């Protein structure tokens, strides 16, 4: 089941908060893990934007094919 774009944005905000806390605590291992997760979540958000752009894009008409 796909994740709603709103849930992705909420997840990003939560991750940013967790990353900030880990940086403040000096926990490099957690920072790396959370940054990897953030990249994954951001990629999903980009996929939604790409999908929407492709769905709403006007497609040029195909020229008629010539018989070979």
Secondary structure, 3 states (H helix, E strand, C coil): CCCCHHHHHHHHHHHHHHHHHHHHHCCHHHHHHHHHHHHHHHHHHHHHHHHHHHHHCCCCCCCCCCCC
